[in-house]
């Protein structure tokens, strides 16, 4: 889905990019001349989000889910 990060943990509550995850402010899209892509910027705090940041957050959330599963099942932690 464009503009959302979906993992098992937040599947029922997809966070849209029109709301800043840091302060709750309004996110607006801007064209980045540096990368040639569209980024999202918060008008309140200045937080910037692009596709690389979204992919990293999705990977981080998946890692946390895996760590929780291993902690519950008493197995060794992932490296």
HELIX and SHEET records of a PDB file:
HELIX    1   1 UNK A   51  UNK A   72  1                                  22    
SHEET    1   A 2 UNK A   4  UNK A   5  0                                        
SHEET    2   A 2 UNK A  15  UNK A  16 -1                                        
SHEET    1   B 3 UNK A  27  UNK A  32  0                                        
SHEET    2   B 3 UNK A  37  UNK A  42 -1                                        
SHEET    3   B 3 UNK A  48  UNK A  49 -1                                        
END                                                                             
